[in-house]
Every structure is written in structure tokens, then in C-alpha cells.
């Protein structure tokens, strides 16, 4: 069948305008699909890469309500718990309110042992520990503002009033493409010393388990431990926590599926119409091919090949543009820090285009296969 490739290409280029418009329509549709898939990945990144062996312990009333610092040791003594760390949301402003990025006051003694996916040079981490005003930022955030180690970074507090000065001591990298490198960390002790909201409180705890199979049991045990206290807890897996957080934005997956369905239907109409017109216009030629000895199956495969070529080129072009677009990073200025078009979703989109090519070309190809030589040569 390879020898028929030039003939397939020549047939596609016979009506150049129609071919270009069909490929363009498919490319636009797959570009829209890929962009929405990227946004879904960005909004739900924490869901997909959440540690299966980690739990999040928060205040039962609300995430914005704190928990006592004293809970750390009590949680660490429970069965199946290997490490416990904590963090506190800061919520300051750097230069302008539009320069949004997540800022956390972290427990410097335990944070790295729980979040092992973040790679930080040991010498930089030690410099961070030695400086009470030290800060650690992700490489994505550093690139965004042009920061480098040694820079002085002022942040205006909102929840915690006043101007806070930080010295950039370390820059971390993610070990996976989906890791969030837009975060800003500083020492919780520095926050605790200056906080006007009370000493010895933290935002939430993250618990690392020795075995993920014990997640449900460990979560129930933690909540039972602090039941009927002044600071009751709600514990869930990190994945469940991320899902709940993502749902506050909306059902993005439903939107993507809805748009994907519309894309599929549109591609079927566009590609199917193109192939139907092509077969109808070339009926006499197909009759000649059959007269020369081309089998019905060969003619059918050639029509399917045209449909698949249209869908494959258009789909590859649209998805390729999305991939190039995402390589430029977050276009929203910090709202979508994990702006990454995953290869598996890119493969799914291309597979969708191929399936559309097969479905759209099936009916015209079947018609070409059943076409009788006499009937074909009668058509003008």
C-alpha cells in the first residue's frame, strides 16, 4: 500500500483550498481541546500528583481556621506515622496585587522529609536555615520575577500586617513536570515571632505514612484523638484534599468532556463532508481504477487513507501548537502555575483525531468499495 501514497497525496492536493480549510478546522478544534485539557491539568495538578502516602490535617470548621502547634508531637506519636510537618498560609503582596503567588510559612525541621519531590541544593538549604529571614522559592517563580539567590524581597502583609523582608537563600526544582515551582517558603518561626494573631498556631499539618494502605485508619485515628477538643480536626488523604480544593473552582472535567464531545461531533461533520464530496467528485476515476485492476478493498483503503491524513495532519498541527504555547509557561501571571500539556493527553487528543478520521471516512470508503464500474463511468 505504500506505493499508493503519492496517489493519495495527489488526490488531497487536487482541491487545495478545501483541503487547507478542512485541516485548519480540525487543527482549531484540537487546539481548543488541548488548551482546555491543559487548564484542567493546571487546576487539578494537585489531584494527579498528590502523594498517596500523605494526609492533610486541618481544622474541622474550615481550612482558614488554625490548629495548635502542640498537635505536631501528638500526631507524630500515632501508629503508622513516619513524619509530620506543617505550614501556614501567608497571603502577602509583592509590589502589586496582580503579582499573586502562594506563600507559606513552613516548619524547617520536617518539611523536606515530607515533600521529597522538591529538589533543593543542600548548601542553599543550610543557608536558608541559618537566616531567620531566609526564603526559598521555586524556579518557576524565580524566573517569573528574575530573582536570584541573595536578593532582598519585600512583601506587604495582608493577613499578617506590616512589611516583611526576606532574603532569597535557595531555589528549588520539581522532580516531575507537574510539580508546582511557583511557591514561596519562609520560616514559620519568623512568622510566629512577629504574628499578631497569637503564638503557637499553624495552618494545617501534612502527615507522611509508612504505608499508604493505612491511610483511612490513620485519618480516623487522628480525628478521634482530637474529637471534642477546642481544636477538632478533619483529616483526609492529600488527593482527597486536592479534589475538594479543585471543586471549589468548578467541575472543569465536565466542561472539558462537554467541549470534547462538541469537538468530536464537529470533526465528524467537517471531515465526513469533505470525504463525501471527494468520493462523489471522483466516482468516474474510481471506476477507471477498478477497470485497471484495483480491487474494491484497495479503493476503500485509499479513501480511508485520505480521511486519516486529513485528521492526522490537522490534529497533529493543533496539538503541536498547544504544546508550543504551553512551553512559554503560565500566561495568567500566577493563577495557573502548573501550565503543562501532558504527553498522555496529547496522545489522547491525537488518538481522538485518528478515530474521527476513521469514522468520517468509513461511509464514503464503503460507498467507494461498493461502487460498480458501470455506474461509476455513467456519472459526470
C-alpha positions as CSV (number, residue, x, y, z in Angstrom):
1,X,0.0,0.0,0.0
2,X,3.0,2.3,0.4
3,X,3.2,2.7,-3.4
4,X,-0.2,4.3,-3.4
5,X,0.9,7.2,-1.0
6,X,1.8,9.6,-3.8
7,X,-1.7,9.0,-5.4
8,X,-3.4,9.7,-2.0
9,X,-1.4,12.9,-1.6
10,X,-2.2,14.0,-5.1
11,X,-5.9,13.5,-4.6
12,X,-5.8,15.6,-1.4
13,X,-3.9,18.4,-3.2
14,X,-6.3,18.5,-6.1
15,X,-8.6,20.8,-4.1
16,X,-6.0,22.7,-2.2
17,X,-8.4,25.3,-0.7
18,X,-10.8,22.7,0.6
19,X,-8.0,20.6,2.0
20,X,-6.4,23.5,3.8
21,X,-9.7,24.6,5.3
22,X,-10.5,21.1,6.4
23,X,-7.1,20.7,8.1
24,X,-7.5,24.2,9.6
25,X,-10.9,23.3,11.1
26,X,-9.5,20.1,12.6
27,X,-6.5,22.0,13.9
28,X,-8.6,24.7,15.6
29,X,-10.9,22.1,17.2
30,X,-7.9,20.1,18.6
31,X,-6.2,23.3,19.7
32,X,-9.3,24.1,21.8
33,X,-9.4,20.6,23.2
34,X,-5.7,20.7,24.1
35,X,-6.0,24.1,25.7
36,X,-8.9,23.0,27.9
37,X,-7.1,19.8,28.8
38,X,-4.1,21.9,29.9
39,X,-6.2,24.1,32.0
40,X,-7.8,21.1,33.6
41,X,-4.3,19.7,34.4
42,X,-3.3,23.1,35.9
43,X,-6.4,23.4,38.1
44,X,-6.2,19.7,39.1
45,X,-2.5,19.2,39.2
46,X,-2.5,18.6,42.9
47,X,-5.0,15.8,42.4
48,X,-2.9,13.9,39.8
49,X,0.4,14.1,41.6
50,X,-0.8,14.1,45.2
51,X,1.2,11.7,47.4
52,X,-0.7,8.5,48.1
53,X,1.1,8.2,51.5
54,X,0.3,11.7,52.8
55,X,-2.6,13.0,54.8
56,X,-3.7,16.6,55.3
57,X,-4.9,17.6,58.8
58,X,-6.9,20.8,59.0
59,X,-9.3,22.5,61.4
60,X,-12.7,20.8,61.2
61,X,-14.5,24.1,60.9
62,X,-12.6,25.5,57.9
63,X,-9.2,25.5,56.3
64,X,-8.8,29.1,57.2
65,X,-9.1,28.3,60.9
66,X,-5.7,27.4,62.6
67,X,-4.6,24.4,64.7
68,X,-2.3,24.4,67.8
69,X,1.5,23.9,67.3
70,X,1.3,21.4,70.1
71,X,-0.6,18.9,67.9
72,X,2.6,18.1,65.9
73,X,4.2,15.9,68.6
74,X,0.9,14.2,69.4
75,X,0.3,13.3,65.8
76,X,3.9,12.1,65.4
77,X,3.4,9.6,68.2
78,X,0.5,7.8,66.4
79,X,0.9,4.5,64.7
80,X,1.9,4.4,61.0
81,X,3.1,8.0,61.1
82,X,6.6,8.4,59.9
83,X,6.9,12.3,59.6
84,X,4.7,15.3,60.4
85,X,5.2,18.8,59.1
86,X,3.1,21.9,59.0
87,X,2.6,25.1,57.1
88,X,0.8,28.4,57.4
89,X,-0.7,30.5,54.6
90,X,0.7,34.0,54.4
91,X,-1.1,35.8,51.6
92,X,1.1,38.9,51.2
93,X,1.5,41.2,48.2
94,X,4.7,41.6,46.2
95,X,4.9,45.1,44.6
96,X,1.4,44.8,43.1
97,X,-1.8,42.8,43.8
98,X,-1.6,41.2,40.4
99,X,1.7,39.6,41.3
100,X,0.0,36.7,43.0
101,X,1.8,33.5,44.1
102,X,1.4,31.1,47.0
103,X,3.4,31.9,50.2
104,X,3.8,29.5,53.0
105,X,5.5,29.7,56.4
106,X,6.9,26.2,56.8
107,X,8.4,24.0,59.5
108,X,12.1,24.0,58.5
109,X,12.9,20.8,60.5
110,X,10.4,18.5,58.8
111,X,9.2,20.0,55.5
112,X,11.8,18.4,53.3
113,X,11.3,14.9,54.8
114,X,7.6,15.0,53.8
115,X,7.8,16.8,50.4
116,X,10.6,14.8,48.9
117,X,9.6,15.7,45.3
118,X,11.2,19.1,45.7
119,X,14.9,19.2,44.9
120,X,16.9,21.8,46.8
121,X,20.8,22.0,46.9
122,X,22.0,21.2,50.5
123,X,24.2,24.2,50.8
124,X,21.4,26.5,49.8
125,X,19.0,24.8,52.3
126,X,21.6,25.3,55.0
127,X,21.9,29.0,54.2
128,X,18.1,29.2,54.5
129,X,18.2,27.5,57.9
130,X,20.9,29.9,59.1
131,X,18.9,33.0,58.2
132,X,15.7,33.7,60.1
133,X,14.6,36.0,57.3
134,X,15.6,33.5,54.7
135,X,13.3,32.3,51.9
136,X,13.1,29.5,49.4
137,X,11.3,29.9,46.0
138,X,10.5,27.6,43.1
139,X,12.5,28.0,39.9
140,X,9.3,29.0,38.0
141,X,8.7,31.9,40.4
142,X,12.3,32.9,40.3
143,X,12.2,33.0,36.5
144,X,9.0,35.0,36.6
145,X,10.5,37.9,38.6
146,X,14.1,37.4,37.7
147,X,15.1,36.6,41.2
148,X,18.4,35.1,42.1
149,X,20.0,33.8,45.4
150,X,20.9,36.7,47.6
151,X,18.1,39.1,46.5
152,X,16.2,41.0,49.1
153,X,12.4,40.5,48.7
154,X,9.9,42.8,50.4
155,X,6.3,41.6,50.8
156,X,3.5,43.6,52.2
157,X,1.4,41.5,54.6
158,X,-2.4,41.4,54.4
159,X,-3.4,38.8,57.0
160,X,-0.2,39.4,58.9
161,X,0.2,43.2,58.8
162,X,3.3,45.1,58.1
163,X,6.2,44.9,55.6
164,X,8.1,41.7,55.7
165,X,11.7,41.5,54.4
166,X,13.1,38.2,53.1
167,X,16.5,37.1,51.8
168,X,16.4,34.6,49.0
169,X,18.6,31.8,50.1
170,X,17.5,28.8,48.0
171,X,15.7,27.9,44.7
172,X,14.0,24.5,44.4
173,X,13.2,22.5,41.4
174,X,10.4,19.9,40.9
175,X,11.4,16.3,40.0
176,X,8.2,15.9,37.9
177,X,6.8,18.2,35.1
178,X,3.6,18.7,37.1
179,X,5.3,19.9,40.3
180,X,4.4,23.4,41.4
181,X,7.5,25.6,41.2
182,X,5.7,28.8,41.9
183,X,5.7,28.7,45.7
184,X,7.4,30.9,48.2
185,X,8.5,29.5,51.6
186,X,9.9,31.1,54.7
187,X,10.5,30.1,58.3
188,X,7.4,29.6,60.4
189,X,9.4,30.7,63.5
190,X,9.9,34.1,61.8
191,X,6.1,34.4,61.3
192,X,5.4,33.2,64.9
193,X,7.7,35.8,66.4
194,X,6.0,38.7,64.5
195,X,2.4,37.4,64.3
196,X,-0.3,39.5,66.0
197,X,-2.8,36.6,65.8
198,X,-1.5,34.6,68.6
199,X,1.6,32.4,69.4
200,X,1.9,28.8,68.6
201,X,-0.7,28.3,65.8
202,X,-0.3,26.7,62.4
203,X,-2.5,26.5,59.3
204,X,-2.5,22.7,58.7
205,X,-0.4,19.6,59.1
206,X,0.8,17.2,56.5
207,X,1.4,13.6,57.7
208,X,3.6,11.1,55.9
209,X,2.7,7.5,56.5
210,X,4.9,4.4,56.5
211,X,2.3,2.6,54.4
212,X,-0.4,4.2,52.2
213,X,-2.7,1.2,52.9
214,X,-3.2,2.6,56.4
215,X,-4.4,6.0,55.2
216,X,-8.1,5.5,56.2
217,X,-7.2,4.1,59.6
218,X,-4.7,6.7,60.4
219,X,-7.0,9.5,59.3
220,X,-9.8,8.2,61.6
221,X,-7.4,7.8,64.5
222,X,-6.1,11.4,64.2
223,X,-9.6,12.8,64.2
224,X,-10.7,10.6,67.1
225,X,-7.6,11.8,69.1
226,X,-8.8,15.4,68.9
227,X,-12.5,14.9,69.0
228,X,-14.5,17.0,71.5
229,X,-11.5,19.3,71.9
230,X,-11.4,23.1,71.3
231,X,-9.5,22.4,68.0
232,X,-11.2,19.5,66.3
233,X,-9.6,18.2,63.1
234,X,-10.7,16.9,59.7
235,X,-8.1,14.5,58.2
236,X,-8.2,13.2,54.6
237,X,-5.7,12.0,52.0
238,X,-3.8,14.6,50.2
239,X,-5.5,13.5,47.0
240,X,-9.0,13.9,48.5
241,X,-7.9,17.3,49.9
242,X,-6.8,18.4,46.4
243,X,-10.0,17.2,44.8
244,X,-12.1,19.2,47.3
245,X,-10.0,22.3,46.7
246,X,-10.3,21.9,42.9
247,X,-14.1,21.5,43.1
248,X,-14.4,25.0,44.6
249,X,-13.4,26.3,41.2
250,X,-16.0,24.3,39.4
251,X,-16.3,21.0,37.5
252,X,-13.6,21.6,35.0
253,X,-13.6,17.9,33.9
254,X,-17.2,18.1,32.9
255,X,-16.5,21.2,30.9
256,X,-13.6,19.5,29.1
257,X,-15.7,16.4,28.4
258,X,-18.5,18.6,27.1
259,X,-16.3,20.6,24.8
260,X,-14.6,17.3,23.7
261,X,-17.9,15.9,22.7
262,X,-18.7,19.0,20.6
263,X,-15.2,18.8,19.1
264,X,-15.7,15.2,18.1
265,X,-19.1,15.9,16.5
266,X,-17.8,18.9,14.7
267,X,-14.8,17.0,13.3
268,X,-17.1,14.2,12.1
269,X,-19.2,16.6,10.2
270,X,-16.3,18.6,8.7
271,X,-14.2,15.6,7.7
272,X,-17.1,13.4,6.7
273,X,-18.4,16.1,4.4
274,X,-15.0,16.6,2.8
275,X,-14.6,12.9,2.1
276,X,-18.1,12.5,0.8
277,X,-17.6,15.4,-1.7
278,X,-14.2,13.9,-2.7
279,X,-15.7,10.5,-3.4
280,X,-18.7,11.9,-5.3
281,X,-16.5,14.1,-7.5
282,X,-14.1,11.2,-8.3
283,X,-16.6,8.5,-9.0
284,X,-15.6,8.1,-12.6
285,X,-12.0,8.0,-11.7
286,X,-12.6,5.2,-9.2
287,X,-14.4,3.3,-11.9
288,X,-11.3,3.7,-14.1
289,X,-9.1,2.4,-11.3
290,X,-11.3,-0.6,-10.8
291,X,-11.2,-1.2,-14.6
292,X,-7.4,-1.1,-14.4
293,X,-7.4,-3.8,-11.8
294,X,-7.6,-2.0,-8.5
295,X,-9.6,-4.1,-6.0
296,X,-12.6,-2.8,-4.1
297,X,-10.6,-3.2,-0.9
298,X,-7.7,-1.1,-2.3
299,X,-10.1,1.7,-3.3
300,X,-11.7,1.7,0.1
301,X,-8.3,1.8,1.9
302,X,-7.2,4.7,-0.3
303,X,-10.3,6.7,0.7
304,X,-9.7,5.9,4.3
305,X,-6.1,6.9,4.0
306,X,-7.2,10.4,2.7
307,X,-9.5,10.8,5.6
308,X,-6.9,9.7,8.1
309,X,-4.3,12.0,6.6
310,X,-6.6,15.0,6.9
311,X,-7.4,14.1,10.5
312,X,-3.8,13.3,11.5
313,X,-2.3,16.4,9.9
314,X,-4.9,18.7,11.4
315,X,-4.9,17.0,14.8
316,X,-1.1,17.0,15.0
317,X,-0.9,20.6,13.9
318,X,-3.5,21.8,16.5
319,X,-2.0,19.8,19.4
320,X,1.5,20.8,18.4
321,X,0.6,24.5,18.6
322,X,-0.9,23.9,22.1
323,X,2.4,22.2,23.2
324,X,4.5,25.1,21.9
325,X,2.1,27.6,23.6
326,X,2.4,25.8,27.0
327,X,6.2,25.8,26.8
328,X,6.0,29.5,27.3
329,X,4.8,29.0,30.9
330,X,1.7,30.3,32.7
331,X,0.0,33.0,30.6
332,X,-2.1,34.1,33.6
333,X,0.6,35.6,35.8
334,X,0.5,33.0,38.5
335,X,-3.1,31.7,38.5
336,X,-2.1,28.5,36.7
337,X,1.4,27.8,37.9
338,X,1.4,24.2,36.5
339,X,0.7,25.1,32.9
340,X,1.7,21.8,31.3
341,X,0.3,19.9,28.4
342,X,0.9,16.3,29.4
343,X,2.1,13.8,26.8
344,X,-0.6,11.3,27.7
345,X,-3.3,13.9,27.0
346,X,-1.6,14.9,23.8
347,X,-1.6,11.3,22.7
348,X,-5.3,11.0,23.6
349,X,-6.1,14.1,21.5
350,X,-4.2,12.6,18.5
351,X,-5.9,9.3,19.0
352,X,-9.2,11.2,19.0
353,X,-8.3,12.8,15.7
354,X,-7.4,9.4,14.2
355,X,-10.7,7.8,15.4
356,X,-12.6,10.8,13.8
357,X,-10.7,10.2,10.6
358,X,-11.7,6.5,10.6
359,X,-15.4,7.3,11.4
360,X,-15.7,10.2,9.0
361,X,-14.1,8.2,6.1
362,X,-16.0,4.9,6.8
363,X,-19.2,5.7,4.9
364,X,-17.5,7.3,1.9
365,X,-15.0,4.5,1.8
366,X,-17.7,1.9,2.0
367,X,-19.6,3.7,-0.8
368,X,-16.4,3.7,-3.0
369,X,-15.9,0.0,-2.3
370,X,-19.4,-0.9,-3.4
371,X,-19.3,1.3,-6.4
372,X,-19.9,-0.7,-9.6
373,X,-17.7,0.1,-12.6
374,X,-20.7,0.7,-14.9
375,X,-22.4,3.0,-12.5
376,X,-19.2,4.9,-11.9
377,X,-18.5,5.5,-15.5
378,X,-22.0,6.8,-16.1
379,X,-21.6,9.6,-13.7
380,X,-20.5,13.0,-15.0
